[in-house]
Amino acid sequence: MAKKSKIVTEINNALANGKLKQPFNVNEVNIACNGILAKSPSFLSKHREKNPGNYTVYFSQNKDGKYSII
């Protein structure tokens, strides 16, 4: 099994401790996780279901553009 990324681990921790709520966007993740997506703002979209780059899927994207952990 592939190792989960540090970013996904931090997002899961923020969800667990109530700092972040689903669904979320890049800005909300940055606020809850001390700017973790500042250098990788496309991380959520790259790792969503049906991503064109065939990256590991961690998120689903809602119709409003926000994301949820799968």
C-alpha positions in Angstrom: 0.0 0.0 0.0 1.3 3.5 -0.9 2.3 5.8 1.9 -0.2 8.7 2.4 1.3 12.1 1.8 2.1 14.5 4.6 -0.5 16.9 3.2 -3.3 14.3 3.4 -2.2 13.3 6.9 -2.3 17.0 8.0 -5.7 17.5 6.5 -7.0 14.3 8.3 -5.6 15.6 11.6 -7.2 19.0 11.1 -10.5 17.3 10.4 -10.2 15.1 13.4 -9.4 18.0 15.8 -12.1 20.2 14.4 -9.9 22.9 12.8 -11.2 21.9 9.3 -14.7 20.9 8.2 -15.8 19.1 5.1 -16.2 20.1 2.4 -13.2 22.4 2.2 -11.2 24.5 -0.3 -7.5 25.4 -0.6 -7.8 28.6 1.5 -9.6 26.7 4.3 -6.9 24.0 4.3 -4.2 26.6 4.5 -5.8 28.3 7.4 -6.3 25.1 9.3 -2.9 23.6 8.4 -0.5 26.5 8.7 -0.2 27.2 4.9 0.5 23.6 3.9 -0.9 24.2 0.4 0.9 27.5 -0.1 3.5 25.9 -2.4 1.1 23.3 -3.9 -2.3 25.0 -4.3 -3.2 22.5 -7.0 -2.8 19.5 -4.7 -6.5 19.1 -4.0 -7.4 19.1 -7.7 -4.5 16.9 -8.7 -5.6 14.2 -6.2 -9.4 14.3 -6.9 -11.4 11.5 -8.4 -11.0 11.3 -12.2 -8.0 13.5 -12.2 -6.4 13.7 -15.7 -2.8 13.0 -14.4 -3.7 9.6 -12.9 -2.5 10.8 -9.5 -3.4 8.9 -6.3 -7.0 9.8 -5.4 -7.6 11.2 -2.0 -10.5 13.6 -2.6 -13.9 14.0 -4.3 -14.8 17.4 -5.7 -18.3 18.7 -5.0 -20.4 20.6 -7.5 -19.5 23.8 -5.6 -15.8 23.2 -6.2 -15.0 22.2 -2.6 -13.4 18.9 -1.7 -14.0 16.1 0.7 -11.8 13.2 1.8 -12.7 9.9 0.3 
